[in-house]
Amino acid sequence: MGGTDVTDGWDWRAPGGTPGSAGPPPGPPQTAPTTPYGGSAAPYGGSTSPWWSDALADPWRDPYAPAAVVLPGAPATGAAPEPVTDPDAPGRPRLRQLLLVPLIVALLAGTLGGALGYAFAVRGGVGGGVTLGAGPAEGPALAQRRPDSLAGVAGRVLPSVVTIRVAGPVGTSEGSGFIVSTDGYVVTNDHVVADGTGRASVTFNDGSSSPATVVGQDPESDIAVIKVNRTGLRPIEFGDSDALAVGDPVLAIGSPLSLANTVTAGIISALDRTMQAGEPGGPVRYYAAIQTDAAVNHGNSGGPLVDSAGRVIGVNSTIKSLVAEGQEAGNIGLAFAIPINQAKRITQDIIGTGKARRTVIGAQVAGTGTATRAGVGVRLAAVEPAGPAAGAGLKTGDVVLRLNGRPINDPTDLIALVRKFAPGSVVTVEYRRGSTRQNASVTLAADAK
């Protein structure tokens, strides 16, 4: 440096606190240390070492800092030691692991996003925030179907309804019926078994079948009883057809057009609808029927008409339809059933004696046109001397106006209404003799046939 003193611009003070010169602090003369490589560590410009090792002679040194001389270590000799791997240290992730993590994250994100999107779409609607339709209502679970509901009634009655097939000379007749006893008695229509050869079969609600035999028939009332050789059956419950009212709900159950276990619903349209039915050349059937609008078709014959409690109140028998000759009739809402009180009485007679009693009043009426000029009432053409009518004071020529309050406008009305009652029943007959109206109590009797 040419002997020029260099300072950092601040005063150096001796330990005593007096200012000193700008030069190095006093002390014994220093000698330049040698470096490990054999050269001296010159303060400036030495070529043997890049570092200046004479720290005590450093003019820039803090006089209060301890001297520290750092010398490079001796070069290592021999082979480098083998590196040791820590078994607990985490290893470098493989490529498969690096790809698996983002894939799982993507799947979870997609699933969550789809679920949230569906929830928002369902709750808020997808058409501009507009929700279409009413909110979801509680479904008709089976437990909510009360026993008195249509489904509950049908479920109880169906096991008691059967399909009847009877072999005949020109084919097989098919109809319906219902079980009336646990030991196999079944009620049906007479016209279901009328043309059979005696071989019949009964198919139950569960699809099983059994052969059946005809116990007895009553063509005039259109009631027949057959029996299957099976026990433990579920009989139907009987109702009271005299307690019905127009408008009461009903179910018709049977096998219309070979469709077994069919249930249709309707109401009672009319009561005591007097019917005169029968095939050409066959017996004429009279009964005061229950009219219903429940759908009844061919094959329903003999099946039960039940009330809202599942009790049989009629035997489905006939229908009316607007068809031309040669065409097959179908349902138009006009169906007729035999009142169960009448059918039950006839069934008991058939099972007990093999034949049914016929209720009579002991008088005869002429054909159509025997009513008065006013169209009200039916004139008696003859009165049996020892019959019920004669015993009540009725005479030939009297005009019967009402029977138990029911108007009589046609001979069919009188015959059908009389046969509705059991023998021994007492009925009120309103009649006209000349210009005088009178009432008589008549005790009906059974025919001697």
C-alpha positions as CSV (number, residue, x, y, z in Angstrom):
1,M,0.0,0.0,0.0
2,G,3.2,2.3,-0.2
3,G,3.2,3.0,3.6
4,T,0.0,5.0,3.5
5,D,-2.2,4.7,6.6
6,V,-5.8,3.7,6.0
7,T,-8.5,3.9,8.6
8,D,-12.3,3.5,8.6
9,G,-12.9,7.0,9.8
10,W,-13.4,6.4,13.5
11,D,-11.0,6.8,16.5
12,W,-9.3,3.9,17.9
13,R,-9.0,4.1,21.7
14,A,-6.7,2.2,23.9
15,P,-8.2,0.2,26.7
16,G,-7.7,3.2,29.0
17,G,-10.1,5.2,26.9
18,T,-7.5,7.7,25.5
19,P,-7.4,8.3,21.8
20,G,-4.7,6.7,19.9
21,S,-3.2,7.1,16.6
22,A,-4.8,5.8,13.5
23,G,-2.2,3.2,13.2
24,P,-2.4,-0.3,14.7
25,P,-2.5,-0.7,18.4
26,P,0.7,-0.9,20.3
27,G,2.1,-4.2,20.9
28,P,5.0,-6.4,20.2
29,P,6.0,-6.6,16.6
30,Q,4.0,-9.2,14.7
31,T,5.3,-11.6,12.2
32,A,3.4,-12.8,9.3
33,P,2.1,-16.3,9.8
34,T,2.8,-18.9,7.4
35,T,0.1,-20.7,5.6
36,P,-0.3,-24.5,5.5
37,Y,0.9,-24.4,1.9
38,G,4.2,-22.8,2.9
39,G,3.7,-19.2,2.0
40,S,3.1,-16.2,4.1
41,A,-0.4,-14.7,4.5
42,A,0.4,-11.2,3.3
43,P,-2.1,-8.5,4.2
44,Y,-2.5,-7.3,0.6
45,G,-1.7,-9.0,-2.6
46,G,-0.1,-12.2,-1.3
47,S,-0.2,-14.9,-3.9
48,T,0.1,-18.0,-1.7
49,S,-3.4,-17.6,0.0
50,P,-6.6,-15.8,-0.9
51,W,-7.2,-15.0,2.7
52,W,-5.4,-12.6,4.9
53,S,-4.5,-14.5,8.1
54,D,-2.8,-11.7,10.1
55,A,-6.0,-10.7,11.8
56,L,-4.2,-8.8,14.6
57,A,-2.5,-6.5,12.1
58,D,-5.8,-5.8,10.2
59,P,-6.3,-2.1,10.3
60,W,-10.1,-2.7,9.7
61,R,-10.5,-5.0,12.6
62,D,-12.6,-4.2,15.7
63,P,-10.0,-3.7,18.4
64,Y,-12.5,-5.2,21.0
65,A,-13.3,-8.3,19.0
66,P,-11.3,-11.5,19.8
67,A,-8.9,-12.7,17.2
68,A,-9.9,-15.7,15.3
69,V,-7.9,-17.3,12.6
70,V,-9.6,-19.9,10.4
71,L,-7.3,-22.1,8.5
72,P,-8.5,-24.6,5.8
73,G,-8.4,-28.2,6.9
74,A,-6.1,-30.8,5.5
75,P,-7.4,-32.5,2.3
76,A,-9.1,-35.8,2.9
77,T,-7.3,-38.9,1.7
78,G,-8.6,-42.3,0.8
79,A,-12.0,-43.5,-0.6
80,A,-15.2,-41.7,0.3
81,P,-17.4,-43.5,2.9
82,E,-20.4,-45.4,1.6
83,P,-23.6,-43.4,2.1
84,V,-26.0,-44.8,4.7
85,T,-29.8,-44.7,4.0
86,D,-32.2,-44.1,6.8
87,P,-34.9,-46.8,6.7
88,D,-37.5,-44.5,8.3
89,A,-37.0,-41.7,5.9
90,P,-39.8,-41.2,3.4
91,G,-38.9,-42.5,0.0
92,R,-39.2,-40.7,-3.2
93,P,-42.8,-41.2,-4.6
94,R,-43.2,-43.3,-7.6
95,L,-44.9,-42.3,-10.8
96,R,-48.0,-44.5,-10.1
97,Q,-48.5,-42.9,-6.7
98,L,-48.1,-39.4,-8.2
99,L,-50.9,-40.2,-10.7
100,L,-53.2,-42.1,-8.3
101,V,-53.7,-39.2,-5.8
102,P,-55.0,-36.6,-8.3
103,L,-57.2,-39.3,-9.9
104,I,-58.9,-40.1,-6.6
105,V,-59.3,-36.4,-5.9
106,A,-60.9,-35.8,-9.3
107,L,-63.4,-38.7,-8.8
108,L,-64.4,-37.4,-5.4
109,A,-64.8,-33.9,-6.7
110,G,-66.9,-35.1,-9.7
111,T,-69.2,-37.2,-7.5
112,L,-69.7,-34.3,-5.0
113,G,-70.3,-31.9,-7.8
114,G,-72.9,-34.2,-9.5
115,A,-74.8,-34.7,-6.2
116,L,-74.9,-31.0,-5.4
117,G,-76.0,-30.2,-9.0
118,Y,-78.8,-32.8,-8.8
119,A,-79.9,-31.5,-5.4
120,F,-80.0,-27.9,-6.7
121,A,-81.8,-29.0,-9.9
122,V,-84.5,-30.9,-7.9
123,R,-85.0,-28.2,-5.3
124,G,-84.7,-25.1,-7.4
125,G,-85.9,-26.5,-10.8
126,V,-83.9,-26.5,-14.0
127,G,-86.2,-24.2,-16.0
128,G,-85.1,-20.8,-14.9
129,G,-85.9,-21.4,-11.3
130,V,-89.5,-22.5,-12.0
131,T,-90.8,-25.7,-10.2
132,L,-93.3,-27.6,-12.2
133,G,-96.1,-29.6,-10.5
134,A,-97.0,-30.0,-6.9
135,G,-94.7,-31.2,-4.3
136,P,-94.4,-35.0,-3.7
137,A,-97.3,-36.5,-1.7
138,E,-97.1,-39.4,0.7
139,G,-97.6,-42.6,-1.3
140,P,-100.5,-45.0,-0.6
141,A,-98.5,-47.5,1.5
142,L,-100.1,-50.8,2.1
143,A,-100.4,-49.9,5.8
144,Q,-102.5,-46.9,4.9
145,R,-105.2,-48.9,3.1
146,R,-107.9,-49.2,5.8
147,P,-109.9,-52.4,6.0
148,D,-113.0,-50.6,4.8
149,S,-111.3,-49.2,1.7
150,L,-112.0,-50.7,-1.7
151,A,-108.6,-52.4,-1.7
152,G,-109.1,-53.7,1.8
153,V,-112.6,-55.1,1.0
154,A,-111.4,-56.7,-2.2
155,G,-108.4,-58.3,-0.4
156,R,-110.8,-60.0,2.1
157,V,-113.4,-61.2,-0.4
158,L,-111.2,-62.5,-3.3
159,P,-110.1,-65.7,-1.5
160,S,-113.8,-66.7,-1.3
161,V,-114.5,-66.2,-5.0
162,V,-114.0,-69.0,-7.6
163,T,-114.2,-69.6,-11.3
164,I,-116.5,-72.4,-12.5
165,R,-116.2,-74.3,-15.7
166,V,-118.8,-76.9,-16.7
167,A,-118.5,-79.2,-19.7
168,G,-121.5,-79.3,-22.0
169,P,-122.5,-81.0,-25.2
170,V,-121.5,-78.0,-27.3
171,G,-118.6,-76.7,-25.3
172,T,-117.7,-75.4,-21.9
173,S,-119.7,-73.0,-19.9
174,E,-117.8,-70.6,-17.7
175,G,-119.0,-68.4,-14.8
176,S,-118.2,-67.3,-11.3
177,G,-119.3,-68.4,-7.8
178,F,-118.5,-67.9,-4.1
179,I,-117.8,-70.2,-1.2
180,V,-120.5,-70.4,1.4
181,S,-119.1,-73.0,3.8
182,T,-115.7,-74.3,4.9
183,D,-116.5,-77.8,3.6
184,G,-116.8,-76.8,0.0
185,Y,-120.4,-75.6,-0.9
186,V,-120.3,-73.0,-3.6
187,V,-123.2,-70.8,-4.9
188,T,-123.6,-69.8,-8.5
189,N,-126.3,-69.1,-11.1
190,D,-128.4,-71.9,-12.5
191,H,-127.7,-70.8,-16.0
192,V,-124.0,-71.4,-15.5
193,V,-124.5,-75.1,-14.9
194,A,-127.8,-75.7,-16.6
195,D,-126.4,-77.1,-19.9
196,G,-123.6,-79.1,-18.2
197,T,-123.2,-82.9,-18.3
198,G,-122.4,-83.0,-14.6
199,R,-118.6,-82.6,-14.9
200,A,-117.5,-79.3,-13.4
201,S,-114.3,-77.8,-12.0
202,V,-113.7,-75.0,-9.6
203,T,-110.6,-72.8,-9.8
204,F,-109.7,-70.9,-6.6
205,N,-108.2,-67.6,-6.0
206,D,-104.7,-69.1,-5.5
207,G,-104.9,-70.8,-8.9
208,S,-105.5,-74.3,-7.6
209,S,-108.4,-76.4,-9.0
210,S,-110.8,-79.1,-7.8
211,P,-113.5,-81.2,-9.4
212,A,-117.1,-80.3,-8.4
213,T,-120.5,-81.9,-8.5
214,V,-123.9,-80.2,-8.8
215,V,-125.9,-80.5,-5.5
216,G,-129.1,-78.9,-6.8
217,Q,-130.6,-76.2,-9.0
218,D,-133.6,-73.8,-9.0
219,P,-134.2,-72.6,-12.5
220,E,-136.9,-70.2,-11.6
221,S,-134.8,-68.3,-9.2
222,D,-131.5,-68.8,-11.2
223,I,-129.7,-70.2,-8.2
224,A,-127.6,-73.4,-8.1
225,V,-125.3,-75.1,-5.5
226,I,-122.2,-77.1,-6.3
227,K,-119.7,-78.8,-4.0
228,V,-115.9,-79.4,-4.1
229,N,-114.2,-82.1,-2.1
230,R,-112.1,-79.8,0.0
231,T,-112.1,-78.6,3.5
232,G,-110.7,-75.6,5.4
233,L,-112.0,-73.1,2.8
234,R,-112.7,-69.5,3.5
235,P,-116.5,-68.8,3.2
236,I,-117.8,-65.4,2.3
237,E,-119.7,-63.2,4.9
238,F,-123.4,-62.7,4.3
239,G,-125.0,-59.3,4.4
240,D,-128.7,-58.1,4.5
241,S,-130.1,-57.2,1.1
242,D,-133.2,-55.7,2.8
243,A,-131.1,-53.0,4.5
244,L,-129.7,-51.6,1.3
245,A,-130.2,-48.1,0.0
246,V,-129.8,-46.6,-3.4
247,G,-126.3,-45.0,-3.7
248,D,-124.6,-47.5,-1.5
249,P,-121.1,-48.4,-2.8
250,V,-120.7,-52.0,-4.1
251,L,-118.0,-54.2,-5.7
252,A,-118.7,-56.9,-8.3
253,I,-116.2,-59.7,-8.3
254,G,-115.8,-62.6,-10.7
255,S,-114.3,-63.8,-14.0
256,P,-115.7,-61.7,-16.8
257,L,-114.6,-62.9,-20.3
258,S,-112.3,-65.5,-18.5
259,L,-110.4,-62.8,-16.7
260,A,-110.3,-64.4,-13.2
261,N,-110.2,-62.4,-10.0
262,T,-111.6,-59.2,-11.6
263,V,-112.9,-56.5,-9.3
264,T,-115.2,-53.6,-10.4
265,A,-116.7,-50.9,-8.4
266,G,-120.0,-49.0,-8.5
267,I,-123.1,-48.1,-6.6
268,I,-126.6,-49.5,-6.1
269,S,-128.6,-47.8,-8.9
270,A,-132.0,-49.2,-7.9
271,L,-133.7,-51.7,-5.7
272,D,-136.5,-54.2,-6.4
273,R,-136.0,-53.9,-10.1
274,T,-138.4,-56.7,-11.2
275,M,-136.9,-59.0,-13.8
276,Q,-138.3,-61.6,-16.1
277,A,-135.5,-63.5,-17.8
278,G,-134.7,-66.7,-19.5
279,E,-133.6,-68.3,-22.7
280,P,-136.1,-69.2,-25.4
281,G,-137.6,-72.6,-24.6
282,G,-136.2,-72.5,-21.1
283,P,-137.7,-71.6,-17.7
284,V,-138.8,-68.1,-17.0
285,R,-137.0,-66.5,-14.1
286,Y,-138.6,-63.9,-11.9
287,Y,-136.8,-61.9,-9.2
288,A,-136.8,-58.4,-7.7
289,A,-133.2,-57.5,-8.5
290,I,-130.6,-55.1,-7.2
291,Q,-129.5,-52.8,-10.1
292,T,-125.9,-51.6,-10.1
293,D,-123.6,-49.7,-12.5
294,A,-120.6,-51.8,-11.5
295,A,-119.1,-53.3,-14.7
296,V,-120.5,-56.8,-15.2
297,N,-119.9,-58.9,-18.3
298,H,-120.3,-62.5,-19.5
299,G,-118.4,-64.7,-16.9
300,N,-119.5,-62.6,-14.0
301,S,-122.6,-64.6,-13.6
302,G,-122.9,-66.3,-10.2
303,G,-120.2,-64.1,-8.7
304,P,-120.9,-62.0,-5.6
305,L,-122.0,-58.4,-5.3
306,V,-120.6,-57.1,-2.0
307,D,-121.1,-54.0,0.1
308,S,-118.5,-51.7,1.5
309,A,-117.9,-54.0,4.4
310,G,-117.2,-57.0,2.2
311,R,-120.5,-58.8,2.8
312,V,-122.3,-60.4,-0.1
313,I,-125.6,-58.7,-0.8
314,G,-126.4,-60.1,-4.2
315,V,-125.6,-62.7,-6.8
316,N,-124.7,-61.1,-10.2
317,S,-127.0,-62.6,-12.8
318,T,-128.0,-60.6,-15.8
319,I,-127.1,-57.5,-17.8
320,K,-128.9,-55.3,-20.3
321,S,-127.1,-54.1,-23.4
322,L,-127.8,-52.3,-26.6
323,V,-126.9,-55.0,-29.1
324,A,-128.5,-56.3,-32.3
325,E,-129.6,-59.9,-32.6
326,G,-126.7,-62.3,-32.9
327,Q,-124.2,-59.9,-31.3
328,E,-122.6,-60.4,-27.9
329,A,-123.9,-58.2,-25.1
330,G,-121.4,-56.1,-23.1
331,N,-121.5,-53.8,-20.1
332,I,-123.3,-50.5,-20.4
333,G,-123.7,-49.9,-16.7
334,L,-126.9,-51.9,-16.3
335,A,-126.4,-55.0,-14.3
336,F,-128.7,-56.9,-12.0
337,A,-128.1,-59.2,-9.0
338,I,-130.4,-61.6,-7.1
339,P,-130.9,-60.3,-3.5
340,I,-128.8,-62.4,-1.1
341,N,-131.6,-62.9,1.3
342,Q,-133.5,-64.7,-1.4
343,A,-130.4,-66.6,-2.7
344,K,-129.4,-67.7,0.9
345,R,-132.9,-69.1,1.6
346,I,-132.9,-71.0,-1.7
347,T,-129.3,-72.3,-1.0
348,Q,-130.4,-73.6,2.4
349,D,-133.3,-75.4,0.8
350,I,-131.1,-77.0,-1.9
351,I,-128.5,-78.2,0.6
352,G,-131.2,-79.4,3.0
353,T,-133.7,-81.1,0.7
354,G,-132.1,-81.0,-2.8
355,K,-134.7,-78.5,-4.1
356,A,-136.0,-75.0,-3.3
357,R,-139.4,-73.9,-2.2
358,R,-141.3,-71.3,-4.3
359,T,-143.2,-68.5,-2.5
360,V,-146.7,-67.9,-3.7
361,I,-149.7,-65.6,-2.9
362,G,-152.4,-68.0,-4.0
363,A,-153.6,-66.0,-7.0
364,Q,-153.1,-65.8,-10.7
365,V,-152.6,-62.8,-12.9
366,A,-153.1,-62.5,-16.6
367,G,-150.4,-61.5,-19.0
368,T,-149.4,-58.0,-20.0
369,G,-152.2,-55.6,-20.4
370,T,-154.2,-56.7,-17.3
371,A,-153.4,-53.4,-15.5
372,T,-156.1,-50.8,-15.2
373,R,-156.7,-48.1,-17.8
374,A,-154.8,-45.7,-15.7
375,G,-151.8,-48.0,-15.8
376,V,-151.7,-48.6,-12.1
377,G,-152.2,-52.0,-10.5
378,V,-152.6,-55.6,-11.7
379,R,-156.0,-57.3,-11.9
380,L,-156.3,-60.8,-10.3
381,A,-157.5,-63.3,-12.9
382,A,-158.1,-66.0,-10.4
383,V,-157.8,-66.6,-6.6
384,E,-157.3,-70.1,-5.2
385,P,-160.0,-70.8,-2.6
386,A,-157.6,-72.1,0.0
387,G,-154.7,-69.9,-0.8
388,P,-153.1,-67.0,1.1
389,A,-154.9,-64.3,-0.9
390,A,-158.3,-65.8,-0.4
391,G,-157.6,-66.2,3.3
392,A,-156.9,-62.4,3.5
393,G,-160.2,-61.6,1.7
394,L,-159.0,-61.0,-1.8
395,K,-161.3,-62.0,-4.7
396,T,-161.0,-62.5,-8.4
397,G,-161.2,-59.1,-10.2
398,D,-159.5,-57.2,-7.4
399,V,-156.7,-54.8,-8.6
400,V,-153.5,-55.1,-6.6
401,L,-151.9,-51.7,-6.3
402,R,-149.0,-52.1,-3.9
403,L,-147.2,-54.9,-2.1
404,N,-145.5,-53.8,1.1
405,G,-145.5,-50.3,-0.2
406,R,-144.0,-51.2,-3.6
407,P,-146.1,-50.1,-6.6
408,I,-147.4,-52.9,-8.9
409,N,-147.7,-51.9,-12.5
410,D,-147.1,-55.2,-14.3
411,P,-147.8,-58.9,-13.6
412,T,-144.0,-59.4,-13.4
413,D,-143.9,-57.0,-10.5
414,L,-146.3,-59.0,-8.4
415,I,-144.6,-62.4,-9.1
416,A,-141.1,-61.1,-8.6
417,L,-141.9,-59.3,-5.4
418,V,-143.8,-62.2,-3.9
419,R,-140.8,-64.6,-4.6
420,K,-138.5,-62.2,-2.8
421,F,-140.0,-63.1,0.5
422,A,-139.7,-66.4,2.3
423,P,-142.7,-68.6,2.8
424,G,-144.6,-67.6,6.0
425,S,-143.8,-63.9,5.6
426,V,-146.6,-61.5,6.2
427,V,-147.0,-58.8,3.6
428,T,-149.4,-55.8,3.2
429,V,-151.4,-55.8,0.0
430,E,-153.1,-52.6,-1.0
431,Y,-155.9,-53.3,-3.6
432,R,-158.9,-51.7,-5.2
433,R,-162.3,-53.3,-5.5
434,G,-164.6,-51.2,-7.6
435,S,-164.0,-47.7,-6.4
436,T,-162.9,-48.6,-2.9
437,R,-159.3,-49.0,-1.8
438,Q,-158.5,-51.5,0.9
439,N,-155.6,-53.1,2.7
440,A,-155.1,-56.8,3.6
441,S,-152.4,-58.7,5.4
442,V,-151.4,-61.8,3.5
443,T,-149.4,-64.6,4.9
444,L,-147.4,-66.0,2.0
445,A,-147.0,-69.7,1.5
446,A,-144.7,-72.3,-0.2
447,D,-145.8,-73.9,-3.5
448,A,-146.9,-77.5,-3.2
449,K,-144.7,-78.6,-6.1
